[in-house]
Amino acid sequence: MENNDSYDEKPTVMVTNDDGIDAAGLRALVRVLVSSNRFRVLVCAPDSEKSAVSHSITWRHPVSVKQVDINGATAYAVSGTPADCTSLGISEALFSSVPDLVISGINKGSNCGYHVVYSGTVAGAREAFFNDIPAVSVSYDWVGGKSSVDDYTLAAEACFPIFNAILAEIKNKSYPLRGFLNIDLPTDIANHKGYKLTRQGKSIFKMGWREVTSERQGGKMLSTMEMESDSSARTEIDTSTVARGHLLFKREVREARVDDYDTDKRFLQEGYITVTPLGALSQAETDYQFYFKEWLPSAVQQFSSAL
């Protein structure tokens, strides 16, 4: 448990992510928050990469927690998922108070469109929203060969005005709790075109499966949905083979689908910092809902006699 006596006058920000507590994006975000000297900074993040675990939680066994040295922050690595980390961090079981704001990120790779369903980063913010705590998920559109770790610092600095504005409204008790914000930052963050309020679209990487004979065959898929460019450079030796009677299959990206309309992914690709308000309801589109208004009574009446 941390001592917060010197932080009483500062708002408390808790950081989590899905890339793990040692990830460059999280560390850059924490450095920017700490160096501003405006916040009490807490970190409660997974002890290893938990990309694409969505909103899964640990239910059947305890999670282990270890304090980690991050300059200027009180930080813990947790064996659970991003949602676990947020839940534990806001519970007052680990820290002595509830944070004013939860920030999940900075993720390596964008989280737009349907990908917010898969995203552990978005889930870290959504878990705070479930508990009536303001939250933001932050992702940087990392592209191999173009991006560098310095871009995470630029991304964090670009988000700083938004964080400050949220905390100002929280202090004034005027910030709405009916959702949370999902921020995506473009690859060329140094030359971004500004901030754009957007809506969630339907962009998605369409996946397929391929049979392989070992874990290493076909390379490693990164959290950015890219294949590792030089898997042979890794020093570890993969000795796994397919056990008798078992088959191995590995995911692979087949195509990327992007909306043609004014949605998050489209504006991100155009170079904007996209700010997308999200909730947690999985309501169908109006025409789909309307279709079943007449279909359900008819289906029940028509087929009930078959029982």
Backbone bond lengths (Angstrom), bond angles and torsions (degrees), N, CA, C in turn:
res aa  C-N    CA-C-N  psi(-1)  N-CA   C-N-CA  omega(-1)  CA-C   N-CA-C  phi
1 M - - - 1.477 - - 1.528 109.07 -
2 E 1.321 116.45 136.28 1.452 120.40 -176.60 1.517 111.11 -89.86
3 N 1.332 114.59 156.22 1.457 121.07 175.30 1.522 108.09 -94.36
4 N 1.326 118.35 121.85 1.464 120.79 -175.15 1.515 113.48 -111.67
5 D 1.335 117.58 20.60 1.462 120.13 -174.54 1.524 112.48 -59.37
6 S 1.366 117.28 -35.78 1.460 120.20 -175.03 1.518 112.57 -84.68
7 Y 1.338 117.60 -1.72 1.451 120.86 -174.27 1.525 113.23 -109.21
8 D 1.326 117.39 6.41 1.458 120.90 -169.72 1.521 113.34 -57.13
9 E 1.333 117.73 -30.50 1.457 120.53 -176.69 1.525 112.44 -90.76
10 K 1.287 118.46 -4.13 1.453 121.67 -177.23 1.526 110.92 -105.82
11 P 1.329 117.14 144.64 1.464 118.56 173.60 1.525 110.20 -67.95
12 T 1.313 115.73 151.08 1.457 121.50 -178.46 1.520 110.32 -102.17
13 V 1.327 115.10 127.33 1.461 122.21 177.17 1.519 108.35 -116.56
14 M 1.319 116.60 128.17 1.462 120.50 175.83 1.521 109.57 -109.00
15 V 1.331 115.55 133.31 1.464 121.98 -177.96 1.523 109.56 -110.74
16 T 1.320 116.00 136.56 1.456 122.43 171.58 1.523 107.27 -138.16
17 N 1.317 117.15 -178.87 1.475 120.80 176.51 1.524 109.20 -168.85
18 D 1.339 116.16 -172.79 1.464 118.60 173.09 1.524 112.35 -120.83
19 D 1.342 117.48 -6.95 1.455 121.05 178.62 1.527 112.77 -83.77
20 G 1.325 117.33 -6.77 1.455 121.07 179.21 1.511 112.51 103.14
21 I 1.315 115.98 156.10 1.466 121.81 -172.06 1.525 112.79 -66.50
22 D 1.333 117.75 -21.72 1.463 120.50 179.01 1.521 113.09 -91.74
23 A 1.321 118.14 1.73 1.459 121.42 -176.21 1.527 111.61 -65.32
24 A 1.323 115.41 143.81 1.467 120.75 -176.94 1.523 111.96 -62.89
25 G 1.323 117.72 -34.13 1.461 120.28 -179.52 1.513 112.78 -65.38
26 L 1.313 116.52 -45.05 1.469 120.31 177.81 1.527 110.31 -64.30
27 R 1.327 116.79 -45.55 1.461 119.56 -177.59 1.534 111.55 -62.67
28 A 1.329 117.55 -38.92 1.470 120.08 177.90 1.523 110.73 -65.60
29 L 1.323 116.96 -42.96 1.463 120.85 178.69 1.522 111.02 -60.52
30 V 1.318 117.17 -45.22 1.468 120.87 -179.54 1.526 110.21 -64.10
31 R 1.326 117.53 -41.68 1.475 119.85 179.32 1.524 111.08 -59.93
32 V 1.326 117.13 -43.28 1.470 120.32 -179.62 1.525 110.40 -65.58
33 L 1.311 117.57 -42.58 1.465 120.76 179.14 1.529 111.08 -64.53
34 V 1.327 116.61 -44.67 1.470 120.93 -178.10 1.528 110.64 -66.85
35 S 1.343 116.68 -43.86 1.464 120.11 -175.33 1.526 112.32 -66.50
36 S 1.329 117.30 -20.92 1.466 119.48 177.48 1.521 111.91 -71.20
37 N 1.327 116.74 -22.09 1.466 123.79 -178.97 1.530 112.25 59.26
38 R 1.328 115.90 26.74 1.463 120.30 -179.80 1.519 113.36 -105.68
39 F 1.333 116.58 -13.64 1.456 119.57 -171.03 1.521 111.80 -130.19
40 R 1.292 114.97 153.69 1.455 122.15 163.03 1.527 105.32 -88.89
41 V 1.316 117.38 120.17 1.464 121.71 -170.81 1.524 110.57 -109.19
42 L 1.321 114.64 124.06 1.453 122.88 174.93 1.527 108.80 -114.83
43 V 1.314 115.98 148.93 1.462 121.02 176.27 1.521 108.43 -131.03
44 C 1.316 115.51 128.96 1.467 121.28 174.63 1.525 105.65 -139.54
45 A 1.326 116.81 98.53 1.456 121.22 -169.22 1.531 110.68 -136.17
46 P 1.332 116.95 160.19 1.472 120.15 179.74 1.520 112.08 -60.69
47 D 1.329 116.17 147.92 1.461 120.43 -179.95 1.530 112.62 -78.61
48 S 1.333 117.18 -7.47 1.461 122.00 177.55 1.525 108.00 -153.34
49 E 1.323 116.53 172.90 1.462 119.42 -177.05 1.522 111.71 -63.51
50 K 1.319 115.07 132.34 1.463 121.69 179.17 1.543 109.74 -130.52
51 S 1.324 116.08 38.23 1.461 120.17 -178.82 1.525 111.25 -62.70
52 A 1.313 115.29 143.82 1.470 123.67 174.31 1.523 113.75 61.45
53 V 1.333 117.04 28.67 1.477 119.31 175.34 1.523 111.04 -90.62
54 S 1.338 116.25 -0.05 1.454 122.15 178.40 1.534 110.18 57.58
55 H 1.345 117.22 -138.10 1.461 120.91 -176.37 1.530 111.69 -102.61
56 S 1.323 115.93 30.98 1.467 119.16 179.08 1.524 110.37 -66.15
57 I 1.315 115.85 149.76 1.464 121.66 179.84 1.525 109.52 -131.24
58 T 1.325 115.21 157.67 1.464 121.70 175.82 1.518 108.29 -88.84
59 W 1.308 116.17 124.54 1.454 120.93 -171.28 1.523 113.43 -121.95
60 R 1.316 117.75 -39.67 1.460 120.92 -168.40 1.532 114.67 -91.87
61 H 1.333 117.36 -9.92 1.465 118.49 -179.07 1.521 109.75 -149.41
62 P 1.326 118.35 161.79 1.468 120.33 -179.86 1.523 111.50 -68.61
63 V 1.324 116.14 160.67 1.459 121.13 170.38 1.528 108.05 -102.99
64 S 1.315 115.66 148.48 1.458 120.02 176.64 1.522 109.84 -96.31
65 V 1.321 115.93 147.07 1.458 122.11 -174.76 1.523 109.21 -132.00
66 K 1.325 116.78 134.03 1.462 121.65 179.39 1.516 109.65 -133.92
67 Q 1.332 117.04 132.21 1.459 120.25 178.15 1.522 110.06 -70.69
68 V 1.309 115.27 140.29 1.461 122.96 -177.31 1.515 108.81 -124.62
69 D 1.326 116.64 142.60 1.464 121.56 -178.86 1.527 110.19 -85.74
70 I 1.320 116.35 106.83 1.470 122.33 172.52 1.519 106.64 -126.86
71 N 1.315 116.80 118.25 1.458 122.41 -172.91 1.525 112.52 -54.76
72 G 1.335 116.27 124.36 1.451 122.60 176.09 1.506 115.33 85.85
73 A 1.324 117.08 -4.47 1.460 120.54 -177.94 1.521 110.24 -127.83
74 T 1.324 115.66 158.63 1.458 121.89 170.43 1.521 106.42 -100.69
75 A 1.326 116.43 116.45 1.458 119.67 -166.87 1.518 112.18 -130.96
76 Y 1.332 114.58 142.42 1.457 122.18 176.20 1.523 110.16 -135.16
77 A 1.338 114.80 139.10 1.460 122.21 172.69 1.519 108.18 -98.51
78 V 1.315 115.95 135.14 1.462 122.04 -173.17 1.527 109.32 -123.05
79 S 1.315 116.83 143.00 1.465 120.87 -178.03 1.518 112.73 -77.95
80 G 1.324 118.28 -1.32 1.456 121.77 -176.06 1.513 114.61 -95.35
81 T 1.321 114.98 -164.25 1.459 124.00 -177.62 1.533 110.48 -86.68
82 P 1.334 117.86 171.06 1.468 119.53 175.00 1.524 112.89 -56.97
83 A 1.337 117.34 -41.45 1.470 119.56 177.86 1.523 110.79 -63.79
84 D 1.334 117.24 -38.38 1.467 120.60 174.64 1.523 110.60 -58.81
85 C 1.329 115.75 -45.97 1.465 120.54 -176.29 1.522 111.54 -62.09
86 T 1.324 116.53 -45.00 1.456 119.20 177.43 1.517 110.89 -63.25
87 S 1.324 116.53 -46.92 1.462 120.82 -178.98 1.523 111.42 -58.23
88 L 1.330 116.60 -45.58 1.469 120.43 178.77 1.525 111.09 -66.61
89 G 1.330 116.57 -42.74 1.457 120.73 -176.08 1.509 114.50 -65.71
90 I 1.327 117.51 -29.21 1.467 120.54 -179.14 1.524 112.64 -96.50
91 S 1.331 117.24 1.00 1.474 121.34 -170.38 1.523 114.13 -83.12
92 E 1.340 116.92 -14.63 1.476 123.85 -171.73 1.520 112.36 70.73
93 A 1.329 118.07 7.42 1.465 120.69 172.68 1.522 110.95 -80.80
94 L 1.337 117.22 -31.62 1.461 122.00 -179.02 1.519 111.59 -101.51
95 F 1.308 116.69 -51.03 1.461 122.25 176.78 1.529 109.35 -99.55
96 S 1.309 116.08 160.22 1.465 120.10 -173.25 1.521 113.91 -83.22
97 S 1.336 117.28 -6.78 1.462 119.58 -179.78 1.518 109.45 -150.57
98 V 1.318 115.69 165.94 1.459 122.17 178.86 1.526 109.04 -85.85
99 P 1.331 119.50 132.68 1.467 120.37 179.58 1.523 111.93 -66.69
100 D 1.318 115.31 153.21 1.458 120.63 175.72 1.529 111.05 -77.22
101 L 1.324 116.01 -32.10 1.459 121.64 -176.81 1.522 109.18 -145.55
102 V 1.326 116.33 137.82 1.464 122.36 174.00 1.516 108.34 -109.30
103 I 1.334 116.10 129.45 1.467 121.97 176.04 1.521 107.90 -118.96
104 S 1.313 116.83 125.40 1.460 121.75 179.41 1.528 108.71 -110.49
105 G 1.340 116.47 116.93 1.463 121.09 -178.66 1.532 110.77 145.58
106 I 1.296 117.01 -164.34 1.452 128.33 -0.80 1.528 108.56 -83.46
107 N 1.325 116.27 125.51 1.451 120.34 -176.43 1.518 111.60 -75.50
108 K 1.333 116.20 147.10 1.458 122.31 173.80 1.523 108.06 -86.80
109 G 1.325 116.05 97.02 1.452 121.76 -175.90 1.513 110.62 117.45
110 S 1.319 116.60 147.02 1.457 120.68 -177.27 1.522 111.38 -73.33
111 N 1.316 115.72 160.42 1.468 122.44 174.65 1.523 108.30 -133.95
112 C 1.320 114.67 85.36 1.460 122.12 -178.39 1.528 109.64 -123.08
113 G 1.328 114.85 166.47 1.450 119.78 172.99 1.518 113.08 57.47
114 Y 1.328 115.27 -141.26 1.462 120.58 -179.30 1.529 112.98 -65.56
115 H 1.327 117.24 -15.58 1.467 119.54 -178.16 1.522 113.18 -66.95
116 V 1.332 117.48 -17.84 1.463 117.89 177.40 1.534 110.78 -64.57
117 V 1.337 116.85 -21.39 1.469 120.06 177.64 1.525 110.63 -70.64
118 Y 1.332 116.89 -39.45 1.461 121.58 -179.45 1.532 112.60 -78.27
119 S 1.304 117.48 -24.36 1.459 122.70 -164.54 1.529 114.28 -70.57
120 G 1.327 115.90 125.45 1.457 120.51 170.12 1.509 111.61 -72.56
121 T 1.341 117.30 -30.54 1.465 121.47 177.07 1.520 110.74 -61.51
122 V 1.322 116.58 -49.12 1.463 120.17 178.88 1.521 110.25 -64.05
123 A 1.325 117.25 -37.69 1.469 120.53 179.04 1.519 111.98 -62.28
124 G 1.335 116.81 -34.36 1.460 119.67 177.58 1.516 112.10 -60.02
125 A 1.339 116.20 -38.03 1.467 120.51 176.51 1.522 110.85 -77.34
126 R 1.323 116.76 -39.77 1.464 120.17 -178.09 1.529 111.64 -61.85
127 E 1.323 117.05 -36.10 1.468 120.45 179.08 1.523 110.61 -62.51
128 A 1.330 117.36 -38.20 1.468 120.44 176.08 1.527 110.18 -65.17
129 F 1.335 116.29 -42.80 1.468 120.88 177.07 1.524 111.29 -57.78
130 F 1.328 117.48 -41.65 1.465 121.01 177.17 1.528 111.63 -56.28
131 N 1.320 115.90 -27.29 1.463 121.35 -177.01 1.524 112.87 -106.75
132 D 1.332 116.28 22.54 1.472 122.77 174.84 1.517 113.82 61.04
133 I 1.329 115.99 34.76 1.462 121.02 176.40 1.521 108.50 -116.14
134 P 1.318 118.97 128.16 1.464 121.42 179.23 1.531 110.96 -55.48
135 A 1.320 115.96 140.84 1.456 119.31 -174.80 1.517 111.27 -150.67
136 V 1.333 114.68 153.58 1.455 123.27 177.72 1.524 108.23 -138.97
137 S 1.317 117.02 133.43 1.470 121.03 169.14 1.523 107.67 -103.94
138 V 1.330 116.14 140.01 1.463 121.55 -173.57 1.529 109.44 -131.06
139 S 1.328 116.01 128.95 1.459 121.05 -179.53 1.528 109.69 -135.75
140 Y 1.330 115.30 142.10 1.465 121.86 177.82 1.524 108.86 -110.78
141 D 1.321 116.62 131.24 1.463 122.39 -176.10 1.532 110.44 -76.28
142 W 1.297 114.59 74.70 1.473 122.08 -177.57 1.524 109.85 -67.95
143 V 1.336 115.86 132.54 1.458 122.16 174.43 1.518 108.02 -128.37
144 G 1.324 116.36 122.27 1.456 120.69 -179.92 1.521 112.09 -59.10
145 G 1.328 116.50 134.42 1.453 121.26 -179.11 1.515 113.92 90.15
146 K 1.330 118.00 -16.78 1.460 122.43 177.97 1.522 111.95 -114.49
147 S 1.322 117.11 -38.26 1.465 121.44 -174.54 1.522 110.95 -88.65
148 S 1.340 115.12 157.19 1.465 121.78 173.96 1.519 108.87 -138.24
149 V 1.320 116.74 164.90 1.460 120.10 -178.34 1.523 111.70 -62.67
150 D 1.324 118.06 -24.28 1.467 120.55 177.73 1.527 111.83 -64.53
151 D 1.327 116.53 -24.07 1.463 119.90 179.77 1.523 111.77 -65.70
152 Y 1.323 117.82 -26.75 1.457 120.07 177.46 1.529 111.15 -63.74
153 T 1.331 116.52 -38.17 1.462 119.91 177.87 1.524 110.62 -65.50
154 L 1.332 116.69 -43.69 1.461 120.46 176.52 1.524 111.03 -61.28
155 A 1.329 115.96 -38.41 1.466 120.17 179.07 1.523 110.75 -65.01
156 A 1.318 116.52 -44.24 1.460 120.42 179.19 1.521 111.08 -62.60
157 E 1.324 116.40 -42.23 1.463 120.47 179.19 1.529 111.35 -65.59
158 A 1.327 117.10 -35.52 1.459 120.58 178.68 1.524 111.99 -67.61
159 C 1.335 116.72 -28.72 1.464 120.98 178.71 1.519 113.03 -83.05
160 F 1.318 116.60 -14.50 1.467 121.11 -172.33 1.532 113.27 -56.92
161 P 1.335 119.23 -42.98 1.478 118.44 177.95 1.527 112.73 -60.20
162 I 1.330 116.91 -35.48 1.461 120.31 179.13 1.520 110.37 -67.90
163 F 1.322 116.32 -44.42 1.473 119.46 178.17 1.525 110.62 -59.14
164 N 1.331 116.53 -45.31 1.461 120.81 -179.18 1.524 111.69 -62.76
165 A 1.324 116.14 -41.42 1.463 120.16 -179.32 1.527 110.84 -65.67
166 I 1.335 116.89 -40.95 1.469 120.29 177.85 1.518 110.52 -61.91
167 L 1.321 116.56 -46.65 1.466 120.10 -177.39 1.530 111.64 -66.76
168 A 1.329 116.87 -32.37 1.469 119.65 176.57 1.526 110.28 -64.55
169 E 1.335 116.93 -41.01 1.460 119.98 178.96 1.520 112.03 -72.38
170 I 1.337 115.82 -32.67 1.467 118.96 174.92 1.524 109.87 -62.51
171 K 1.318 116.37 -43.14 1.466 120.87 179.02 1.522 110.96 -61.40
172 N 1.336 115.87 -37.08 1.467 120.82 179.49 1.526 112.95 -84.23
173 K 1.330 115.60 -0.15 1.470 122.45 -179.80 1.527 111.95 59.28
174 S 1.330 115.23 36.47 1.461 120.20 179.91 1.520 112.97 -118.77
175 Y 1.344 116.98 5.01 1.464 119.39 -177.62 1.528 110.07 -83.22
176 P 1.327 118.97 128.72 1.474 121.05 -178.45 1.521 112.20 -73.19
177 L 1.322 115.75 145.86 1.464 121.78 -179.38 1.525 111.57 -112.96
178 R 1.312 116.98 25.96 1.463 120.90 -175.90 1.530 112.55 -90.78
179 G 1.317 117.22 5.73 1.454 121.31 179.09 1.516 110.17 -177.08
180 F 1.330 116.28 -166.49 1.464 121.28 175.82 1.519 107.58 -144.04
181 L 1.324 116.83 166.13 1.458 121.17 -175.82 1.522 111.48 -103.47
182 N 1.317 115.46 139.95 1.459 122.37 174.12 1.527 107.67 -116.14
183 I 1.327 116.48 116.56 1.462 122.22 -176.90 1.527 109.19 -109.65
184 D 1.326 115.47 129.99 1.466 121.46 173.31 1.515 109.39 -120.86
185 L 1.323 115.88 136.31 1.461 121.15 -176.43 1.520 109.81 -114.75
186 P 1.354 117.64 136.93 1.460 121.03 -173.43 1.523 112.85 -71.24
187 T 1.314 115.25 161.24 1.461 121.71 -178.26 1.526 111.20 -56.47
188 D 1.330 116.65 -48.61 1.473 121.14 178.33 1.523 108.85 -87.70
189 I 1.318 115.43 68.08 1.455 120.45 -173.80 1.528 111.62 -65.00
190 A 1.316 117.84 -28.90 1.471 120.53 -179.64 1.522 111.39 -64.57
191 N 1.327 117.42 -23.48 1.471 121.51 -177.61 1.523 111.39 -123.76
192 H 1.321 116.34 36.24 1.461 119.35 -178.55 1.529 110.75 -63.00
193 K 1.338 115.82 157.51 1.460 121.65 -175.08 1.523 113.72 -92.24
194 G 1.324 117.25 2.75 1.449 120.21 -179.20 1.516 111.11 119.59
195 Y 1.324 115.67 -171.06 1.463 122.48 -175.50 1.521 109.50 -103.50
196 K 1.329 115.59 135.63 1.457 120.04 -177.23 1.530 109.58 -131.20
197 L 1.333 115.67 121.19 1.458 119.64 173.32 1.529 107.92 -74.42
198 T 1.318 117.45 124.09 1.456 121.10 -173.84 1.528 110.44 -129.73
199 R 1.303 114.85 178.68 1.457 121.29 173.72 1.520 109.33 -122.22
200 Q 1.315 116.30 155.00 1.456 120.73 179.65 1.527 110.05 -65.59
201 G 1.317 115.46 131.23 1.457 120.36 178.15 1.520 111.71 -101.37
202 K 1.319 115.44 -157.28 1.467 121.75 -176.53 1.526 112.38 -119.92
203 S 1.327 116.38 19.49 1.459 119.33 179.97 1.527 110.28 -63.54
204 I 1.342 115.79 146.91 1.454 119.64 -177.75 1.527 109.69 -163.90
205 F 1.308 116.14 148.51 1.461 121.36 167.60 1.523 107.28 -87.22
206 K 1.326 117.14 119.36 1.450 120.55 176.42 1.520 108.91 -79.94
207 M 1.314 115.65 127.51 1.456 122.06 -174.68 1.521 111.89 -103.59
208 G 1.311 114.39 154.44 1.455 121.59 170.21 1.518 108.83 -133.68
209 W 1.307 115.99 -177.38 1.458 121.62 -179.77 1.527 109.08 -129.79
210 R 1.331 115.21 148.16 1.454 120.83 178.20 1.515 108.54 -137.93
211 E 1.315 115.75 135.45 1.464 119.12 177.92 1.521 109.85 -74.89
212 V 1.346 116.21 134.11 1.460 122.24 179.62 1.519 109.02 -128.48
213 T 1.321 114.96 166.04 1.466 119.44 -179.00 1.517 113.28 -105.71
214 S 1.344 117.15 -8.57 1.462 121.07 176.82 1.513 109.72 -153.88
215 E 1.332 116.76 166.43 1.460 121.83 -179.72 1.522 111.75 -61.56
216 R 1.329 116.66 -33.32 1.471 120.24 -172.99 1.515 112.93 -86.14
217 Q 1.303 118.68 -17.39 1.453 120.01 -176.67 1.517 111.09 -60.53
218 G 1.335 116.34 130.42 1.453 121.32 178.79 1.505 114.47 86.79
219 G 1.350 117.41 1.51 1.454 119.94 178.07 1.514 112.48 79.69
220 K 1.313 115.22 179.18 1.459 122.44 -177.06 1.525 109.72 -105.02
221 M 1.328 116.46 132.61 1.464 119.61 175.07 1.526 109.10 -83.55
222 L 1.334 116.17 126.84 1.447 121.49 179.96 1.524 110.37 -83.12
223 S 1.326 116.36 167.19 1.463 120.59 -179.75 1.517 112.42 -66.36
224 T 1.349 116.72 -14.44 1.460 121.32 177.39 1.528 112.15 -85.53
225 M 1.325 117.71 5.20 1.467 125.06 -176.35 1.529 111.57 69.45
226 E 1.346 117.18 18.31 1.455 122.10 172.85 1.526 108.60 -100.21
227 M 1.335 115.72 154.68 1.452 119.57 173.78 1.522 108.70 -86.83
228 E 1.325 116.11 141.09 1.455 120.45 178.71 1.516 108.64 -60.17
229 S 1.348 116.27 128.32 1.459 120.09 -171.72 1.517 113.27 -73.95
230 D 1.335 117.81 -27.39 1.465 120.18 -176.55 1.509 109.59 -135.67
231 S 1.321 116.66 69.58 1.452 119.60 -177.96 1.519 111.25 -67.62
232 S 1.351 118.01 -22.19 1.455 120.40 -179.71 1.505 112.24 -71.20
233 A 1.356 117.09 -16.68 1.458 120.91 -177.99 1.517 112.30 -75.29
234 R 1.326 117.51 -15.85 1.452 119.79 -179.55 1.511 110.01 -72.01
235 T 1.303 117.88 141.49 1.453 122.05 -172.28 1.515 113.78 -86.71
236 E 1.350 116.91 -20.91 1.448 117.35 -177.36 1.519 110.73 -70.85
237 I 1.299 115.96 149.32 1.461 121.88 -178.64 1.512 108.95 -104.68
238 D 1.315 115.65 128.06 1.452 120.37 178.65 1.520 108.91 -93.68
239 T 1.289 116.16 111.72 1.468 120.36 -178.18 1.519 111.23 -102.49
240 S 1.356 117.39 6.06 1.451 119.80 -176.16 1.521 111.14 -71.30
241 T 1.264 116.83 139.36 1.449 123.42 172.88 1.510 107.50 -131.88
242 V 1.284 115.32 164.90 1.451 119.49 -178.45 1.526 109.31 -72.71
243 A 1.330 116.11 121.65 1.467 119.84 177.79 1.518 109.40 -65.68
244 R 1.320 114.90 152.72 1.453 120.16 -178.70 1.541 109.97 -57.62
245 G 1.316 115.56 129.10 1.450 120.33 179.52 1.512 114.43 86.15
246 H 1.347 117.76 0.63 1.461 121.48 -179.84 1.525 110.46 -116.47
247 L 1.310 115.91 153.48 1.459 123.15 174.51 1.520 109.06 -121.62
248 L 1.352 117.01 149.86 1.461 122.41 175.93 1.522 109.36 -113.20
249 F 1.328 116.52 133.55 1.454 121.94 175.80 1.516 109.07 -129.21
250 K 1.312 117.13 140.56 1.465 122.41 -179.47 1.516 109.62 -124.07
251 R 1.343 114.97 139.12 1.465 119.93 176.06 1.524 110.69 -68.44
252 E 1.320 115.53 151.46 1.456 121.20 171.15 1.525 108.96 -148.63
253 V 1.334 115.51 148.16 1.461 121.09 -179.57 1.523 109.07 -79.13
254 R 1.327 116.44 128.62 1.462 121.03 179.94 1.530 111.27 -99.52
255 E 1.336 116.92 -41.14 1.457 119.89 179.68 1.522 109.91 -163.02
256 A 1.323 115.02 159.34 1.466 121.24 175.84 1.518 108.75 -110.63
257 R 1.328 116.59 129.55 1.460 121.47 177.76 1.519 109.47 -112.37
258 V 1.335 116.22 129.59 1.460 122.09 -177.50 1.524 108.78 -127.99
259 D 1.324 116.01 139.55 1.471 120.47 177.42 1.519 111.44 -62.98
260 D 1.307 115.65 152.39 1.459 121.37 174.47 1.526 112.05 -92.37
261 Y 1.320 116.95 1.10 1.457 120.52 -170.92 1.526 110.96 -109.04
262 D 1.333 115.52 -171.59 1.461 121.58 -173.70 1.530 110.74 -83.09
263 T 1.323 115.24 70.72 1.460 120.67 -177.08 1.524 110.57 -119.02
264 D 1.334 115.41 176.31 1.460 121.32 -173.43 1.528 113.62 -56.51
265 K 1.325 117.58 -51.86 1.474 120.24 -176.14 1.516 111.79 -64.38
266 R 1.322 117.89 -40.23 1.459 121.22 -178.81 1.525 111.14 -62.28
267 F 1.330 117.48 -47.47 1.461 120.35 179.73 1.527 111.51 -68.48
268 L 1.319 117.64 -33.19 1.469 120.77 176.68 1.522 109.73 -62.57
269 Q 1.320 116.88 -44.42 1.458 120.38 179.36 1.528 111.85 -64.86
270 E 1.322 116.82 -25.55 1.460 120.48 178.12 1.526 112.42 -81.94
271 G 1.343 117.06 -3.95 1.460 120.11 174.35 1.507 115.94 104.03
272 Y 1.327 117.85 9.13 1.456 121.46 179.31 1.533 111.31 -90.27
273 I 1.331 115.05 153.17 1.459 121.29 165.78 1.520 106.19 -83.30
274 T 1.308 117.06 114.08 1.461 120.06 -175.32 1.520 110.85 -94.25
275 V 1.319 114.95 134.72 1.465 122.46 178.54 1.523 106.56 -120.29
276 T 1.331 115.79 111.59 1.462 121.11 -172.39 1.519 110.74 -119.49
277 P 1.320 118.94 112.81 1.468 120.32 174.11 1.534 110.40 -68.43
278 L 1.318 115.91 132.10 1.462 121.95 -179.98 1.521 110.57 -125.36
279 G 1.320 115.37 158.01 1.455 122.56 170.97 1.514 108.34 -126.47
280 A 1.329 116.72 -151.80 1.460 119.25 -178.10 1.525 112.82 -134.06
281 L 1.321 118.10 3.30 1.456 120.64 179.56 1.527 110.20 -80.98
282 S 1.318 115.65 141.33 1.466 120.49 -179.60 1.524 110.17 -107.91
283 Q 1.303 116.51 54.76 1.454 121.00 -178.74 1.524 110.92 -77.06
284 A 1.336 115.47 141.35 1.449 120.63 178.38 1.527 110.35 -75.62
285 E 1.333 115.76 163.64 1.449 120.07 176.67 1.527 109.67 -66.62
286 T 1.335 115.83 156.22 1.468 121.99 -170.46 1.522 112.72 -56.74
287 D 1.344 117.43 -44.63 1.468 119.23 -177.06 1.520 112.15 -67.33
288 Y 1.330 116.53 -32.39 1.463 120.33 177.54 1.526 110.16 -69.72
289 Q 1.311 116.51 -42.15 1.460 121.57 177.35 1.540 110.24 -62.79
290 F 1.317 116.23 -42.30 1.465 120.95 -178.25 1.531 111.63 -65.05
291 Y 1.334 116.29 -37.18 1.468 120.18 179.93 1.527 111.26 -55.76
292 F 1.315 117.08 -42.57 1.458 120.79 -174.90 1.531 113.17 -80.03
293 K 1.334 116.10 -9.05 1.465 118.69 177.76 1.524 110.48 -63.04
294 E 1.319 116.98 -40.43 1.462 120.73 177.55 1.527 112.08 -92.54
295 W 1.317 116.11 -29.19 1.463 120.70 -176.03 1.520 112.41 -66.09
296 L 1.328 118.39 -41.94 1.462 121.30 -173.67 1.525 112.52 -62.59
297 P 1.348 119.96 -52.23 1.472 118.09 178.90 1.524 112.41 -59.46
298 S 1.336 116.36 -38.69 1.456 120.32 -179.52 1.524 111.60 -66.03
299 A 1.331 116.27 -42.46 1.462 120.52 -179.48 1.514 111.29 -63.87
300 V 1.326 115.81 -43.84 1.471 119.65 -179.56 1.524 111.26 -64.00
301 Q 1.343 115.66 -43.12 1.455 119.97 -178.82 1.539 111.55 -67.76
302 Q 1.317 116.70 -41.10 1.452 120.87 -174.63 1.521 112.60 -70.62
303 F 1.314 116.64 -39.22 1.467 120.29 -170.85 1.523 114.22 -105.62
304 S 1.327 118.02 -3.62 1.467 119.71 179.65 1.523 111.06 -64.34
305 S 1.336 116.98 -30.59 1.455 119.97 -178.96 1.518 112.62 -71.28
306 A 1.331 116.41 -13.93 1.459 119.59 -179.87 1.515 112.38 -78.75
307 L 1.316 117.57 -11.09 1.470 119.97 -179.37 1.501 112.01 -74.05
